[in-house]
Amino acid sequence: MDVQQIRAFLAVAEELHFGRAAKRLHLAQPPLSRTIKQLEHELGTQLFERNTRSVRLTVGGQALIAPAKEVLEALRRAEDTVRSAGDGEAGLVRIAFAGVSTHSLVARLARAVRARRPGIQLELSSQNFAQPAMKKLAQGDTDIALGRWDVIPGEVAAEIVMADELALAVPDTHALAGARKLKLDQLAGDGFVSLPPHEGAVLPDRLRRLAHAAGFVANVVQVAPDTQTALALVSAQVGCHLTLASVARNVTDPHVVFVPLDAPPQNVDLRAAWRRDDRSPALRAVLDELLALRGSE
């Protein structure tokens, strides 16, 4: 049974007249009659009782109506899905995002995609740091990576999606917690909570560079596995933490105060990265939604 036969059967079943059904299908009547006879032969049963004056459905014909309609509806859905995928209105897009500072942006992106492109499914995966997200992207295990990188591979394209700057997280009991801005050398005598200094880690690198420029070596009293833990240690008065202004917008601990860092720009903007050779229309649609959110924090 093929689609042409199904459409022919339903036209005759609804019109109960071969001439009208043929006209509806833009066919001559003899080819339509042959199609119905072929279908009956393949099914091994008569679908219509017909004579010179009338056409009536048999019991078998009546039983075929519902499944025949289901087949055509499934075909229509398949065609719509393929067409939507080609237009960027359907498909799966995987996003790996790193750090507390990305959470608000990812939530807004998910809401925007759900509202305007409901055929696209997002698969979201949180990473502690940006380098693993970039690795997943390079390996083809994700489609978009959100993070901060000093080095971006040549096969990867990237754009800034959120401007950012450095800030210092200090306990609310710290003598300088009320300052409008802080230079790093003002904390030269303090202990610091740092993130792990692995390859590509932006914040530990900036702490080391800025402390060196200020004439001291930062006293790292504890290394935290992630930003949330680092801020919990700041709240516990273990030490200060060099972090991002965007983190402050996502953290509400009353015992942690965020003070802008008075320093030259340090290239810590949040970027979206994707493979240059990825031509997926769904990817482009999600990137359009993401880039449209820039500056809307």
C-alpha positions in Angstrom: 0.0 0.0 0.0 1.5 3.3 -1.0 0.5 6.9 -0.3 -1.0 7.4 -3.8 -3.3 4.4 -3.1 -4.3 5.7 0.3 -5.2 9.1 -1.1 -7.2 7.5 -3.9 -9.1 5.3 -1.4 -9.9 8.2 0.9 -11.1 10.4 -1.9 -13.5 7.7 -3.2 -14.6 6.8 0.4 -15.5 10.4 1.1 -17.1 11.2 -2.3 -18.7 7.7 -2.8 -18.4 8.6 -6.5 -15.5 7.7 -8.8 -16.0 10.7 -11.1 -16.0 13.3 -8.3 -13.1 11.6 -6.6 -11.1 11.6 -9.8 -11.8 15.3 -10.3 -10.7 16.1 -6.7 -7.5 14.2 -7.3 -6.9 15.8 -10.7 -7.0 12.4 -12.4 -9.0 10.7 -15.1 -11.5 8.2 -13.9 -9.9 5.0 -15.4 -6.5 5.4 -13.6 -8.3 6.0 -10.3 -10.4 2.8 -10.9 -7.2 0.9 -11.6 -5.5 2.2 -8.5 -8.5 1.1 -6.3 -8.6 -2.3 -7.9 -4.8 -2.7 -7.3 -5.2 -1.8 -3.7 -8.0 -4.2 -3.3 -5.9 -6.9 -4.9 -3.0 -6.2 -2.6 -5.2 -6.2 0.5 -7.0 -9.3 -0.6 -10.5 -7.8 0.1 -13.1 -5.7 -1.7 -13.3 -2.1 -0.4 -16.2 -0.8 -2.4 -19.5 -2.3 -3.6 -20.1 -0.5 -6.9 -22.6 -0.6 -9.8 -23.7 1.8 -12.4 -25.8 3.8 -9.9 -24.0 3.8 -6.6 -20.7 3.2 -4.7 -20.8 1.9 -1.1 -18.1 1.0 1.3 -17.8 -2.6 2.4 -17.0 -3.6 6.0 -13.3 -3.8 5.0 -13.5 -0.4 3.4 -15.0 1.2 6.5 -12.3 -0.4 8.7 -9.6 1.1 6.5 -10.7 4.7 6.8 -9.3 5.5 10.2 -5.8 3.9 9.7 -5.6 5.4 6.2 -6.2 8.9 7.7 -3.6 8.2 10.4 -1.0 7.3 7.7 -1.6 10.6 5.9 -1.5 12.6 9.1 1.8 10.9 10.1 3.1 11.8 6.6 2.0 15.4 7.0 3.7 15.6 10.4 6.9 14.1 9.0 6.9 16.6 6.1 6.3 19.5 8.6 9.1 18.3 10.8 11.6 18.1 8.0 10.5 21.5 6.6 10.8 23.0 10.1 14.2 21.5 10.6 15.4 23.0 7.3 14.0 26.4 8.4 15.7 26.2 11.8 12.4 25.8 13.5 13.0 22.2 14.8 15.9 20.1 16.0 18.2 19.5 19.0 20.8 22.0 20.1 23.2 21.1 22.9 24.6 23.9 25.1 27.5 23.5 27.5 27.7 26.5 29.9 30.3 27.2 32.5 30.0 28.9 35.9 27.4 30.7 38.0 27.6 33.8 35.9 26.0 32.1 32.9 22.9 30.8 34.7 20.7 33.9 34.2 21.6 34.1 30.5 20.9 30.4 29.9 17.6 30.7 31.7 16.6 33.6 29.5 17.7 31.9 26.4 15.7 28.7 27.2 12.6 30.8 27.8 13.1 32.7 24.5 13.6 29.5 22.5 10.6 27.9 24.1 8.4 30.9 23.4 9.5 31.7 19.8 10.9 28.4 18.5 9.0 25.6 20.3 10.1 23.0 17.8 13.7 23.3 18.9 14.8 21.2 21.9 17.6 22.5 24.1 19.9 20.0 25.9 21.7 22.0 28.7 24.8 20.8 30.4 26.5 22.7 33.2 30.3 22.6 33.5 32.4 23.9 36.4 34.8 25.6 34.1 35.0 26.9 30.6 37.8 24.7 29.3 35.8 21.4 29.6 33.0 23.1 27.7 35.4 24.1 24.9 36.7 20.5 24.8 33.2 19.2 24.4 32.6 21.6 21.6 35.8 20.6 19.8 34.9 16.9 20.2 31.5 17.4 18.8 29.8 16.5 22.1 28.0 19.9 22.2 26.9 22.5 19.7 27.4 25.8 21.7 29.8 26.5 24.5 29.4 29.4 26.8 32.5 30.5 28.8 35.6 32.7 29.0 38.7 31.7 27.1 42.0 33.4 26.4 42.7 31.1 23.4 40.0 30.0 21.0 40.8 27.3 18.4 40.8 28.3 14.7 38.0 25.9 13.9 35.8 27.6 16.4 33.8 30.8 15.9 33.0 33.0 19.0 31.1 36.1 19.8 30.7 38.1 23.0 27.3 37.6 24.5 27.8 39.4 27.9 30.3 42.1 28.7 31.9 41.5 32.1 34.6 42.8 34.5 36.4 41.7 37.5 35.2 42.2 41.1 36.5 41.2 44.5 34.3 39.2 46.8 35.1 39.9 50.5 33.3 39.0 53.7 30.8 41.6 54.9 33.0 42.1 58.0 36.1 43.1 56.0 37.4 46.6 56.7 37.1 47.5 53.0 33.7 45.9 52.4 32.2 49.4 52.1 34.6 50.7 49.4 33.2 51.8 46.0 36.2 50.3 44.2 39.3 48.3 45.3 42.8 48.0 43.9 44.2 44.5 44.3 47.3 45.8 46.3 44.9 47.0 49.0 44.4 43.3 49.7 48.0 42.3 49.5 48.0 41.2 53.2 44.8 39.1 52.9 44.4 35.5 52.1 42.7 34.5 48.8 40.4 31.7 47.9 41.2 30.7 44.4 39.7 28.4 41.7 42.0 25.5 40.5 44.9 26.9 38.4 44.3 24.4 35.5 45.1 25.1 31.9 42.9 27.9 30.5 41.5 28.9 33.9 40.9 32.7 33.4 40.4 33.8 37.0 43.4 32.2 38.6 45.5 33.6 35.8 44.1 37.1 36.3 44.8 36.8 40.1 48.4 35.8 39.4 49.0 38.5 36.8 47.4 41.4 38.7 49.1 40.5 41.9 52.5 40.4 40.1 51.7 43.8 38.5 50.9 45.1 42.0 54.2 43.9 43.4 53.1 40.9 45.5 52.3 37.2 45.3 48.7 36.4 46.2 48.5 34.3 49.3 46.2 31.5 48.3 44.9 30.0 51.5 42.5 27.6 49.9 41.6 26.3 46.4 37.9 25.8 45.8 36.5 23.4 43.2 34.0 25.9 41.9 32.7 29.5 42.3 29.8 28.6 44.6 32.3 26.9 47.0 34.7 29.8 46.8 32.0 32.2 47.7 30.8 30.0 50.6 34.4 30.2 51.9 34.4 34.0 51.6 31.2 34.0 53.5 32.9 31.9 56.2 35.7 34.5 56.4 38.4 32.1 55.0 39.6 34.7 52.5 38.8 37.0 49.6 38.1 35.9 46.1 38.7 37.4 42.7 35.5 36.9 40.7 33.3 38.5 38.1 30.7 41.3 38.3 28.2 39.0 36.7 28.6 36.5 39.5 27.4 39.2 41.9 24.1 39.4 40.0 23.5 35.7 40.6 24.5 35.4 44.3 22.5 36.6 47.2 24.6 35.6 50.3 24.3 38.6 52.7 27.7 37.8 54.2 29.5 38.3 50.9 30.1 41.8 49.5 31.2 42.4 45.9 33.4 45.4 45.2 34.4 46.4 41.6 38.1 46.0 40.9 40.0 49.1 39.9 42.2 47.7 37.2 42.6 47.9 33.4 40.2 45.8 31.3 41.0 42.1 31.7 39.2 40.4 28.8 36.8 38.4 30.9 33.7 38.8 28.7 31.4 35.8 28.3 31.5 34.3 24.8 29.4 31.9 22.9 31.5 29.5 20.8 30.4 27.1 18.0 32.2 25.1 15.3 32.6 27.0 12.1 31.7 24.0 10.0 28.3 23.4 11.7 25.7 24.4 9.2 22.7 23.3 11.3 19.7 25.7 10.8 18.6 25.0 14.4 22.0 26.0 15.7 21.8 29.3 13.7 18.3 29.9 15.1 19.4 29.4 18.7 22.5 31.6 18.1 20.2 34.4 16.8 18.1 34.2 19.9 21.3 34.2 22.1 22.9 37.2 20.4 19.6 39.1 20.6 19.8 38.8 24.4 23.0 40.8 24.5 22.7 43.8 26.8 19.2 42.8 28.0 20.4 41.7 31.5 
